[in-house]
Amino acid sequence: MTGYRQRASQRAIAVLLVAALAGVWVASLAAAAPAPDLDPASCLALVRSAVANEVAASNDNSRHMFRSRKQTPQGSQTRLYVETREAMAGMTIFYNDKPLTSDQLKGEKNRLAGLVSNPEQLRRKHLQEQENVERTLRIVKALPNAFLYQYDGEQNGTTTLGERGVRLVRLKFTPNPAYQPPSHVELVLVGMQGFLVIDPAGRRIALIDGTLFKEVGFGWGILGHLDKGGHFLVEQRDVGNGCWEISRMSLSLTGKIFLFKNLSYRSDEVFSDFRSVPPDTSFAQGVQMLTEEAKLAQNRSSVTLKSQSPAQ
């Protein structure tokens, strides 16, 4: 997932995408239509190849501006993001699909201005994002070893999944009983099962749909656990020029933190309107882009609301 942006890394426990070299069989698969009823060894080879590409893509320096709309039981939040060379810049523009009040907008601008004027705070933000990226990559690299894979048919790509009209391979995964998590980061994988959808030509992961079939501890049981039944879904798609980005995240998790504090998280977040920005974009430049785009979005919303108002 290109750049493993902050929005994904903050929920790294849900982003389950050992880099490994693809074998000769996989190379031939990429050039041809996927064969029916792939055997487990061929499924694993396809996963290894896709994971290798995902890991390689994390080093891609292409950057984008995009929009997200996250729905939770408390309501919706729409934000604009810009990937910059220093850190992710983000700005809320709507709550429950309504423009921010003047005080809310002022608060967003002040927050971003504070980051621009405080190099140390911006550096800490960058380090936190990098730490989250590293944790996510540990999960990504574990995929070939953590699960057993079975062919489960094919499906076509859509506007939010892979590439529209492209035939994708669907694999069912279950825990590998021989897998031993090397750290608490990968521990969640031992209680998970679900489906992986891969573009066999581009060798990219288009979808991960996972469910916890048992309670899973994290932090060796010291910090807490996630309950059985927890579910997540992550979709990716090609946004142009061979760049793949997360297009949707759906999470439903419950459990406990520190063994006494309840954890309950539900959200469905959709990412859209991807536009390329220069790779050397600074955080300050990203903030300026956000400010200008937010103003346009607020103006468009005001015009829409006026057009929908009943005639006097």
LINSULKA-V917346 format. One record per residue. N is the residue number from 1. RES is the residue in three letters. PHI is phi in radians with two decimals (none if undefined). BURIAL is b if it has 24 or more other C-alpha atoms within 12 Angstrom, else e. Layout:
# LINSULKA-V917346
n: [N N]
res: [RES RES]
phi: [PHI PHI]
burial: [BURIAL BURIAL]
This chain:
# LINSULKA-V917346
n: [1 2 3 4 5 6 7 8 9 10 11 12 13 14 15 16 17 18 19 20 21 22 23 24 25 26 27 28 29 30 31 32 33 34 35 36 37 38 39 40 41 42 43 44 45 46 47 48 49 50 51 52 53 54 55 56 57 58 59 60 61 62 63 64 65 66 67 68 69 70 71 72 73 74 75 76 77 78 79 80 81 82 83 84 85 86 87 88 89 90 91 92 93 94 95 96 97 98 99 100 101 102 103 104 105 106 107 108 109 110 111 112 113 114 115 116 117 118 119 120 121 122 123 124 125 126 127 128 129 130 131 132 133 134 135 136 137 138 139 140 141 142 143 144 145 146 147 148 149 150 151 152 153 154 155 156 157 158 159 160 161 162 163 164 165 166 167 168 169 170 171 172 173 174 175 176 177 178 179 180 181 182 183 184 185 186 187 188 189 190 191 192 193 194 195 196 197 198 199 200 201 202 203 204 205 206 207 208 209 210 211 212 213 214 215 216 217 218 219 220 221 222 223 224 225 226 227 228 229 230 231 232 233 234 235 236 237 238 239 240 241 242 243 244 245 246 247 248 249 250 251 252 253 254 255 256 257 258 259 260 261 262 263 264 265 266 267 268 269 270 271 272 273 274 275 276 277 278 279 280 281 282 283 284 285 286 287 288 289 290 291 292 293 294 295 296 297 298 299 300 301 302 303 304 305 306 307 308 309 310 311 312]
res: [MET THR GLY TYR ARG GLN ARG ALA SER GLN ARG ALA ILE ALA VAL LEU LEU VAL ALA ALA LEU ALA GLY VAL TRP VAL ALA SER LEU ALA ALA ALA ALA PRO ALA PRO ASP LEU ASP PRO ALA SER CYS LEU ALA LEU VAL ARG SER ALA VAL ALA ASN GLU VAL ALA ALA SER ASN ASP ASN SER ARG HIS MET PHE ARG SER ARG LYS GLN THR PRO GLN GLY SER GLN THR ARG LEU TYR VAL GLU THR ARG GLU ALA MET ALA GLY MET THR ILE PHE TYR ASN ASP LYS PRO LEU THR SER ASP GLN LEU LYS GLY GLU LYS ASN ARG LEU ALA GLY LEU VAL SER ASN PRO GLU GLN LEU ARG ARG LYS HIS LEU GLN GLU GLN GLU ASN VAL GLU ARG THR LEU ARG ILE VAL LYS ALA LEU PRO ASN ALA PHE LEU TYR GLN TYR ASP GLY GLU GLN ASN GLY THR THR THR LEU GLY GLU ARG GLY VAL ARG LEU VAL ARG LEU LYS PHE THR PRO ASN PRO ALA TYR GLN PRO PRO SER HIS VAL GLU LEU VAL LEU VAL GLY MET GLN GLY PHE LEU VAL ILE ASP PRO ALA GLY ARG ARG ILE ALA LEU ILE ASP GLY THR LEU PHE LYS GLU VAL GLY PHE GLY TRP GLY ILE LEU GLY HIS LEU ASP LYS GLY GLY HIS PHE LEU VAL GLU GLN ARG ASP VAL GLY ASN GLY CYS TRP GLU ILE SER ARG MET SER LEU SER LEU THR GLY LYS ILE PHE LEU PHE LYS ASN LEU SER TYR ARG SER ASP GLU VAL PHE SER ASP PHE ARG SER VAL PRO PRO ASP THR SER PHE ALA GLN GLY VAL GLN MET LEU THR GLU GLU ALA LYS LEU ALA GLN ASN ARG SER SER VAL THR LEU LYS SER GLN SER PRO ALA GLN]
phi: [none -0.90 1.35 0.72 -0.97 -1.03 -1.10 -1.45 -1.17 -1.16 -2.11 -1.02 -1.10 -1.79 -1.63 -1.78 -1.70 none -0.67 -2.41 -1.34 -1.32 -1.44 -1.07 -1.09 -1.18 -1.05 -1.23 -1.12 -1.11 -1.63 -2.35 -1.17 -1.09 -1.33 -1.25 0.89 -1.11 -1.36 -0.96 -1.13 -1.21 -1.07 -1.12 -1.08 -1.15 -1.10 -1.01 -1.15 -1.13 -1.11 -1.02 -1.21 -1.11 -1.14 -1.09 -1.15 -1.15 -1.68 -1.21 -1.68 -1.20 -2.32 -2.43 -1.78 -2.75 -2.12 -2.27 -2.26 -1.88 -1.88 -2.27 -1.02 -1.49 2.35 -2.04 -2.40 -1.94 -2.28 -1.86 -2.29 -2.36 -1.41 -2.16 -1.25 -1.77 -3.04 -1.39 -1.81 -2.40 -2.58 -1.33 -2.13 -2.47 -2.05 0.92 1.13 -2.06 -1.01 -1.14 -1.24 -1.07 -1.21 -1.13 -1.13 -1.10 -1.10 -1.10 -1.14 -1.14 -1.07 -1.19 -1.09 -1.11 -1.19 -1.07 -1.56 -2.20 -1.00 -1.18 -1.14 -1.15 -1.12 -1.11 -1.08 -1.10 -1.11 -1.09 -1.09 -1.14 -1.10 -1.16 -1.07 -1.10 -1.12 -1.13 -1.13 -1.09 -1.15 -1.00 -1.18 -1.44 -0.93 -1.11 -1.65 -1.37 -2.26 -1.83 -2.10 -2.28 -1.12 -2.31 1.81 -2.34 -2.64 -1.55 -1.19 -2.21 -1.21 -2.03 -2.33 1.16 -2.12 -1.00 1.46 -1.40 -1.34 -1.99 -1.75 -1.86 -2.13 -1.59 -2.16 -2.35 -1.05 -1.48 -1.07 -1.50 -1.35 -2.07 -0.98 -1.29 -2.72 -1.16 -1.09 -1.53 -1.05 -1.08 -1.18 -1.25 -1.95 -2.10 -2.52 2.84 -2.37 -2.15 -2.05 -2.20 -1.44 -1.27 -1.38 -1.45 0.91 -2.26 -1.45 -1.66 -2.76 -2.24 -2.20 -2.16 -2.32 -1.39 -1.63 -2.73 -1.13 -2.22 -1.45 -2.36 1.21 0.96 1.42 -1.37 -1.50 2.63 -2.69 -1.92 -1.33 -1.02 1.70 -1.01 -2.39 -2.53 -2.50 -2.24 -2.03 -2.22 -2.61 -1.41 -1.75 2.11 1.03 1.33 -1.56 -1.86 -2.35 -1.17 -1.89 -2.79 -2.36 -2.23 -2.23 -2.55 -2.33 -2.33 2.90 -2.43 -1.99 0.99 1.16 -2.41 -1.65 -1.20 -2.04 -2.55 -2.43 -2.35 -2.80 -2.37 -2.10 -2.03 -2.00 -2.65 0.96 -1.28 -2.39 -1.22 -2.21 -1.00 -1.03 -1.64 -1.01 -1.47 -1.09 -1.07 -1.15 -1.09 -1.10 -1.10 -1.08 -1.10 -1.07 -1.17 -1.19 -1.10 -1.09 -1.10 -1.12 -1.16 -1.13 -1.10 -1.13 -1.11 -1.11 -1.10 -1.08 -1.13 -1.19 -1.58 -1.27 -1.14 -1.11 -1.45]
burial: [b b b b b b b b b e b b b b b b b b b b e b e e e b e e b b e e e b b e e b e e e b b b b b b b b b b b b b b b b b e e b b b b b b b b b b b e e e e b b b b b b b b b b b b b b b b b b b b e e e b b e e e e b e e b b e e b b e b b e e e e e b e e e b e e b b e b b b b b b b b b b b b b b b b b b b b b e b b e b e e b b b b e e b b b b b b b b b b e e e e e b e e b b b b b b b b b b b b b b b b b b b b b b b b b b b b b e e b b b b e e e e e b b b b e e b b b b b b b b b b e e e b b b b b b b b b b b b b b e e e e e e e e b b b b b b b b e b b b b e e e b e b b b b b b b b b e b b b e b b e e e e e e e e e e e e e e]
